[in-house]
């Protein structure tokens, strides 16, 4: 019983420690990615199903990338964009899990299965986070047109100004 409690305390400490220790430093604030082509990539979701993001697509794509701190900001963004655009856009969440040790990954998958009924792609190594120059502790919103060109990148929680920037980009490419 004591060992089990100690194991859970260790797990909680690791999950608290990992994002701050492994966050990607030196992310530039100016985005020279805007107007560039997004690369094709494949990640698995919390159900261990692979998903490939490739272009062209049927609808504009909004990627919502966040580490543990940024994940709290994703749901308000999704709610805001679905209210405005419904199914005319595709929204895909990506959990940035850089540095999570392999033995803990099944626990993370299980937690995500219980919390997120929709597919959440898992970026264990941080390659996709690096590709879009994601900042830690915030939601990174990447708007991509049907051909795969990056239309805009906004970082942070929903605010009137950030929502305006994302909606302007979506209105241009829809």
C-alpha positions in Angstrom: 0.0 0.0 0.0 2.8 2.4 0.9 4.8 1.5 -2.2 1.7 2.2 -4.4 1.2 5.6 -2.8 4.9 6.4 -3.2 4.7 5.4 -6.9 1.8 7.7 -7.5 3.5 10.6 -5.8 6.6 10.0 -7.9 4.4 10.0 -11.0 2.7 13.2 -10.1 6.1 14.8 -9.4 7.4 13.7 -12.7 4.4 15.0 -14.6 4.8 18.3 -12.9 8.5 18.5 -13.6 8.7 17.3 -17.2 7.1 20.3 -19.0 9.3 22.9 -17.4 12.5 20.9 -17.7 12.0 19.9 -21.3 10.3 23.0 -22.8 11.9 24.1 -26.0 13.9 27.3 -25.4 14.7 30.1 -27.8 11.5 30.2 -29.8 11.5 33.2 -32.0 8.7 35.6 -31.7 8.6 36.7 -35.4 7.1 33.9 -37.6 8.9 33.5 -40.8 6.8 30.3 -41.2 3.8 32.2 -42.4 3.2 31.6 -46.1 5.5 28.6 -46.0 4.5 25.0 -46.8 3.6 22.7 -43.9 5.3 19.4 -44.0 3.5 16.0 -44.0 3.7 14.2 -40.7 2.3 11.1 -39.0 1.6 10.8 -35.2 -0.4 8.4 -33.2 -3.4 9.4 -31.0 -4.3 8.4 -27.5 -5.9 5.2 -28.9 -2.5 4.4 -30.6 -4.1 5.0 -34.1 -1.8 6.6 -36.6 -2.9 9.8 -38.3 -1.2 11.4 -41.2 -1.5 15.1 -41.8 -1.0 15.7 -45.5 -2.1 18.1 -48.2 -4.2 19.0 -50.1 -7.2 18.7 -47.7 -11.0 19.1 -48.1 -11.1 21.9 -45.4 -8.8 24.4 -43.9 -6.9 22.8 -40.9 -6.4 24.4 -37.5 -3.7 22.7 -35.4 -3.9 23.3 -31.7 -0.6 22.3 -30.1 0.0 22.5 -26.3 2.1 21.0 -23.6 0.7 20.5 -20.1 0.4 24.2 -19.4 -0.9 25.1 -22.9 -3.5 22.3 -22.9 -5.7 24.3 -20.5 -6.1 26.9 -23.3 -7.2 24.5 -26.1 -10.8 23.9 -25.2 -11.8 27.6 -25.2 -10.2 27.9 -28.7 -12.1 24.9 -30.0 -15.4 26.2 -28.6 -14.8 29.6 -30.2 -13.9 28.3 -33.6 -16.6 25.6 -33.7 -19.3 28.2 -32.8 -18.2 30.4 -35.7 -17.2 27.8 -38.4 -18.8 24.5 -37.4 -17.7 21.7 -39.7 -16.4 24.0 -42.4 -12.9 23.7 -40.8 -11.0 20.8 -39.3 -9.5 21.2 -35.9 -6.8 18.8 -34.7 -5.3 18.8 -31.2 -1.6 17.8 -30.7 -0.2 17.2 -27.2 3.4 18.2 -26.9 4.9 15.4 -24.7 8.6 16.0 -25.2 10.6 14.2 -22.5 7.9 12.0 -21.1 9.7 8.7 -20.2 8.6 5.6 -22.0 7.3 3.8 -18.9 4.9 6.7 -18.2 3.5 6.9 -21.7 0.7 4.3 -21.3 -0.5 6.2 -18.3 -0.6 9.5 -20.3 -2.5 7.7 -23.1 -5.0 6.3 -20.6 -5.6 9.8 -19.0 -6.1 11.3 -22.5 -8.6 8.6 -23.4 -10.7 9.4 -20.4 -10.4 13.2 -20.8 -10.5 13.7 -24.5 -13.0 11.7 -26.5 -11.8 13.2 -29.8 -8.5 12.2 -31.3 -5.5 14.0 -29.8 -2.2 13.4 -31.6 0.8 12.7 -29.4 4.1 14.4 -30.1 6.4 12.4 -27.8 9.7 13.7 -29.3 8.6 17.3 -29.9 9.4 17.2 -33.6 6.1 18.7 -34.6 6.3 21.3 -31.9 9.8 22.2 -33.2 8.5 22.3 -36.8 5.9 25.0 -35.9 8.2 26.7 -33.3 5.8 26.2 -30.5 6.1 28.1 -27.3 5.8 26.2 -24.0 3.0 26.8 -21.4 0.6 28.3 -24.1 -1.7 27.0 -26.8 -0.1 27.3 -30.3 -2.8 27.8 -33.0 -1.6 27.1 -36.5 -4.0 27.8 -39.4 -3.2 26.0 -42.6 -5.0 26.3 -46.0 -6.2 23.4 -48.1 -2.9 23.3 -50.0 -0.8 23.2 -46.9 0.4 26.8 -46.7 0.7 28.2 -43.2 -1.7 31.1 -43.0 -1.1 32.3 -39.5 0.2 31.2 -36.1 -1.1 32.6 -32.9 0.2 31.7 -29.4 -1.8 32.0 -26.2 -5.3 31.7 -24.9 -8.4 33.0 -26.6 -8.6 36.8 -26.5 -10.5 39.2 -28.8 -7.3 40.1 -30.6 -6.0 36.6 -31.1 -9.5 35.3 -32.1 -9.7 38.2 -34.7 -6.3 37.2 -36.2 -7.3 33.5 -36.5 -10.7 34.3 -37.9 -9.3 36.7 -40.4 -7.0 34.0 -41.6 -9.8 31.4 -41.8 -12.1 33.8 -43.6 -9.4 34.4 -46.3 -8.8 30.7 -46.9 -12.2 29.1 -46.6 
